[in-house]
Amino acid sequence: MSMKRLFAIMFFFMLVGWAPAVMASSGPTEALKPTLTDIMAILSNPSLAGNEQKLVRRSKIMDIAEQGFDFQEMSKRVLGKTWKKIDSQQREHFVGLFTKLLENVYIGKLEGYSGQEIVYKDERIKGKRAAVSTVVQDQQMLIPVNYIMIEKDASWQVYDINIEGVSLLRNYREQFKSIIRKQKFEGLVKVLEEKNTSFDSEGS
């Protein structure tokens, strides 16, 4: 199974595992436990099926994702030192581009969900950070997955997913660092804009 497929599965479980405004007092594991109803209803709704309903379907899914993911924290960490060098307008633009990239790369794969099961193992909390360890059973495979979370405004949100020792953010951070080194931050923005446009034109 490809790493991109694995991250797509994890992205799915993160989306279905969150209800809006999950309070930190419930703990990170409780916040992660899947409540499949909303997302499964979207994926199984005949009126939302098909390519002609793709934009509506994705919009509904992303509305839920924004409750469980801290996309700004993800963007900040994926840029590293570059985040401190750009202004608020550039940051806002980048957060939008990176969020859209994640949507384009992973949301389209969610319709391939075929009943994978997730088992919660343990959690480690240190201050306002937490790691929740899980195992995903996909056919005959057992896939260890860690969800890296942060507490903000009395809620736990995910800012990284680690699968078999591979970090989603680290993967993108290395790619982006290489682009920034050669083309500066403006070059990275252009690359992401072109990538997202190509997804739109391909109808992914």
N, C-alpha and C positions, 0 to 999 in steps of 0.2 A: 504494500500500500504506500502511495506517495506521501511525502510530508505535507504537501498542500491538501491532500484529501484528509489527512489526520487533523490538520488545523481547521478544516471545514467542519469536521465532526465536532471538534471542541467548540468552535464558534456557535454551532447549533445548540449544543448543550448549555452554553452560556446564555444564549438568547432565551431558551425555554426555561432556564432555571431561575429567571428573575421576575419578580413582580415589582411594579412601580413603588418607589420610595421605601425600599427595604431598610429598616432601621438597624443601626449598628448594634443596638442592645440585643438583637436576635443572634448575633455572632456571625462570622463569615461563612461557616458551614451551613447554617440554617438559611443564610441568604442565597447560597448556591443550589440548595436542593431543588430539583426541577419541578416546576408546575407547568406541565406540558400544554395545558388547556388552550391558552391564547394562541401560541404559535402553531400548534397542531390544527387548530380551527382554521387558521389562515391557509396553511398548506393543504388542507383537505377540503376547503370550501370550493365547490365547483364554479361558483361565480367569480372566483379569483384565479382560476386555473388558466393556463395557456399564455403564450407570449404577449397577447394583446393586453393582458392584465398585469404584466410584469412590473410596471412602474408602481401601480397601486399596491401590489403584493409586497414589493420591496419596501415601499414607504411604511406600510404597516409593521413589517418586521423591524425596520430600523427605529421606529418609534419605541419599540420595546427594548431594542439594543441600547438605546441612549439612556435607559434607566439603569442598566447593569454595567456598562462600560464607561470608564472615564477616558474619553477620546483625547481630551486635552492633556491629561497626564501621559497617555501613550505617546502623543506627539512630542511633548517636552522631552521625554526620555529617549525617544528614537533619534532626536536631533542632537542630544547631548549638549556640548558647549555652544553649538550654533544657536540654540534656543535663546541664550542670553545676549546674543549679538544682533538679533533681529527685533524690530519694533512690534507693537501690539497689533497693528494692521497686518503685518507679514505673518505673525503667529496665527491670527484668526484665519487667514487665507490658507496657511499650511494645514491647520487642523481640519478644515473642510476638505482639502485635497486628500489628505491621508485617510480620513474617515471614508471618503468616497472610494478610495482605492481598496480598502478592506471590504467595503460593501461589494464592489465589483468582483474582487477575487474570490470571496468566500460565500456570499449570500446565494449566488447562482448555483452553488453546489449543494445547498441545503435540500433541494428537492430530491436529491439522491439518498436522503435519510431512509434507512431500512431497519429500524428497530434496535439500534445499538443500545446497550445497557450500561449505566454508570453506577459505580459503587464508591461511596465515600469512605476513606480510610482514616485520616486524622487531619488536624489543623495545628499550625504553629503561629502564634500571635506574638509580635514584638512591637509594642507601642501602637502606632497607627498603621502597621503593615501586617499582613498575614499571608500564609501559604496554606492552601487546602489541597491535600493529596487525594487523588482519586485513581481508580482503574476503570478503563472503558473496555467492555467486551464487544468486539466486532467480529462476528463469526467465530473463528477459532483463535483469534488473537486477543491477548490481554495487553492493553496499552496503558502504561503509567502516565498520569497527567497531573501537573501541579498548576493550580490557579493562583496567581500572585495578585493580591488585593490591597487596597488602600482605604482607610476610613476618612471620609470627608463629610462635613455637614451631617453628622449622625447617621451616615449610611456607608455600607461597604460596596466598593466598586472594583471591578477587575481592570488591571492595566497591563497584564502580561499573561501569557499561557505558555507553559513549559511542557513539551511532549518528548518523553524519552531523552531528556537532557538538552533538548533543542528549544531555545527561547524564540517566540514569535518576534518580540521586539529586537532581540540581538540580531536575528536574521536580517530584518529591515535596516537596523542601525549600520551594519557593515556595508550593505548596499548603498545606503544614502551617504555614508562617510566617503566612500570611493567617488561618488558623483560630485559631492561638494568639493573634494580635494581637486578635482579636475575642472569643474565647471562653476564653482561657487554655489551659494544658496540659490541664486537666481536660476542657475542651470538645473538644479533639482526640481524647482517649481515647474520649470518648463517640461521636464521629463514626466512629472506626475500629471500635469495638464494633458500632455499628449497621450499618456497611457490611459487616463480616464476617458478621453475622447475616443480612443480606439475601441474601448469596451462598448461605448455607446453606439458607435458605428457598426460594430459587429453584432449588436443586439444580444450581448451576453446576458 
